[in-house]
Amino acid sequence: MIFYLVSVIAACLFLAGRELYQYEKARREYDTLDKELITPIPADGSQEGISEETPEEEIWWPQLEIDFDTYREINEDFVGILYFPLFDMRYPVVISQDNRDYLTRTFEGEENASGCIFMDYQNQRNFRDRNTYIYGHNMRDGSMFGSLKRLVREPALCEGDPKIYIYTPDYILEYQLHVVELAPAEEYLSGIYTDRQYDEYMDRIIGRAQFVDTDLDYSERPRVLSLYTCWGTDYQYKLLVHGLQTRIKELHPIKLYRNSFRRYLTHRYSEH
């Protein structure tokens, strides 16, 4: 009996140690990426896509110099950077052909229980859907989406209009925290394609919300960004943090116009 108990304890310690090792390894990977490829710009600095004549009061986003090219060289599934200043949460976001690839694979392709922050495979890479889902593990050490549970346990954190930012090579998107909710784990996450679906979606998430910013006006149906993670030891619920898009900055308007015009010509003449 004693030998059996010692064996069980040893196995538990081994598994716990392996888990901690994977957490730490993943954390080091993302810390290195962040330090080498993202540089915060001082308030009086400049950023690509912003002219020196741009009035300071128009720069509403945290200024970051991001090496998008290197991110794409490391992983072609890369779509942008997620930044949640409230928790100093800053991660690359990827998208794949399904929602399983990055559950246990890091941004650099290493097998690891921490996985990666990834967008729902049914969403557009440019964050232009009516609602975009981004997934991340609820890590015990607070990494990935592990800090989001604090929004439920410490409601005061939701005050002060927390913002969430998405940085892509062409856009900077700002979302204001709107709803924090716990939803049944088995509930299907559906897309929003019509005004009616949008209104029903809002009614549902607000009806069971742990927090709602009642000052936010969603009558114009702004785009929704939803951060998704698991909740509880038995995983009977999922934690969803929803933000409404409040502002958008086009970093390369000429480039975007040319790309749109090129797509139009391709579509126009491919029909004949």
Secondary structure as UniProt FT lines:
FT   HELIX           2..37
FT   STRAND          38..40
FT   TURN            43..44
FT   TURN            48..49
FT   TURN            52..53
FT   HELIX           56..58
FT   STRAND          64..66
FT   HELIX           68..74
FT   TURN            76..77
FT   STRAND          78..84
FT   HELIX           85..87
FT   STRAND          89..94
FT   TURN            101..103
FT   TURN            107..108
FT   TURN            113..114
FT   STRAND          117..119
FT   TURN            121..122
FT   TURN            125..126
FT   STRAND          131..135
FT   TURN            140..141
FT   HELIX           146..149
FT   HELIX           150..153
FT   HELIX           155..158
FT   STRAND          163..167
FT   STRAND          171..184
FT   TURN            185..186
FT   HELIX           195..207
FT   STRAND          209..212
FT   TURN            214..215
FT   TURN            219..220
FT   STRAND          224..231
FT   TURN            233..234
FT   STRAND          237..250
FT   HELIX           253..270
//
